[in-house]
Amino acid sequence: MISDPIIVVILVASWAFALGVLILVIRWVLRTRSRNAVASASLQCDEDGSMQVPVLATFTGVAGLPSLLAVASNNLNPSLVIRPGSLTYRVTMSRSVCLQDVATVSVQTTLGTTTLVFTFVGGAFTLSAKVASPAVAETVLTAYPELAAKRVYRA
């Protein structure tokens, strides 16, 4: 039995801290799962042919480097809207690009994440958009044949 009151206080405080961290991690996992479910269910084209792609995060990377190395990211208010002929996205600020300026599109799937990676003609940067599932990425590419034609399969 521990008789020193300081040690007892330290032990109780460390257990309380560990329990608090565990509760925060569980809340984050549950919130992420619910966001993924909502994002998967809300994918549709408008009457003008535009699609508001539900993205969980957007990243700007350097062309030629792996998409894990991001220069900028946005998981608070990301946006990806694809219209016939243009692509509008927000990482740090909103930007619009012609679909003709998209050089390649790839779908990267890793442990529980699916990312659409767009590289641009003559550009030094890439756009990576984290989507909820591979089905969302396939739906986007199926809806826009001009993007599907630029798809690159990576091993």
N, C-alpha and C positions, 0 to 999 in steps of 0.2 A: 504494500500500500504506500502511496506517495503522501508524505506528510508535509512537504514544503509547499506553502500556498502559492508561491510564484510559479512553480512548475505546473501546478494544477491549472492556474490561470492561463499559462502559455499553451497547455494541451487543449483546454476548452476553446480558446481563441483559434487555434490552428484547425480544430475540427469544424468549428463554425465557418471559418473561411473556406475550407475545402467543400463543405456542404453548399455554401453560397455559389462557388464556382461551378459546381455540378448542376445546380438549379439553372444557372445562366446558360450553360451549354445545352441542357435539355430544351429550354425555351427557344434557343436559337435554332436547334435542329428541327423542332416542330414548326416554327415559323417559316423556315426555308422550305420544308415539305409542302406546307399549305400554299406558299407563293408559287412553287413549281406546279401544283395542281391547277391553280387559277390560271397561270400562264398557258398551260397546255389546252385548257378548255376554251380560251377566248381568241383563237386564231381564225380569222376570216377575212375575205376580200370585200372591199366596199364596192358600190355600184360604179365608181369611176376607175376601178382596177387597182386601187392602192390597198396595201396591206400594212396594218400596224402590227409589227412583229413583237410579241411580248418577250422582251429580253430581261434577264436578271442582272446583267452587268455588261458594260462595254469597255473595251481597252484599245489603246493606241500602242502599237509596237513598231519596232524597226524592221523593215523588210530584210529578209534573209536570216533573221534571228528567230529562235523558237518563240511561239506565241505566249509562252510563260513569262517572258521578259517584257513587261509593259512599261512604256514611258509615262502613260497617264491611264487612269481608270475612273469609272463612274458606276457605282452600285447603288447610289442614292436615287438618282433620277435619270436612268439610261433611256435611250430612245432609238428605235430603228423603224423607219417607215420606207417601204419600197413602193414606188409608183411606176407606171409604165414609162420607162426612159430615165428614171432618176432614183437615187438612193439618198435618203436623208437620215443622218444619225447624230447623236449627241454623246460625246465623251466629256470634254471640258466645255465646249460650246457647240451649238448646232451647226451642222455643215451639210451641204448638198453636193452630190457628185452624179454625173451622168453615168448610166449603166455602161456606156461605151468605154468609159475610163476605168472600169473594173477589169483587171487583167486575169485574175484567177479567183475562184471560190473553192474553199475546202471545208469539209466537216470533220472536226477533230473530236473524238469521243475518248474520254479518260474516266477514271473512277467516279462515276456518278455525274459527270458534267459533259455537256455537248456544246461545242463552240463553232460558230460560223466564222471563218477567217477570210476576209476580203483583202486582196492585194491590188494595188492600183497601177495603171500604166505610167511609167516614169516617176512614180512616187517613192519617197524614202520611207513612208510609214504604211502600216497595215491597220485594218479595223478588225477587231475580234469582238463578236457579240455572243455572250453566253446565253443559250436558250434552255428551256426546261427539259427537253428530251430529243432524241434523234428523230422522232416523228415530226416534231415542229420544224426541224431543219429540212427534212425531206419535203414537207408540205410547202415550205417557202420556195425551195428549188423547183418543185413541180409546178407551182403557180406561175413562175417566171422562167420560161424556157431560155431566155437570153442569159440568165445566170446559170442555169443548169448546163448550158453548152460550155461554160467556162470552168466547170467543176474539175478539180484536180484530185485524184485519189492518192493519198499518201499512206505508206506502210507504217 
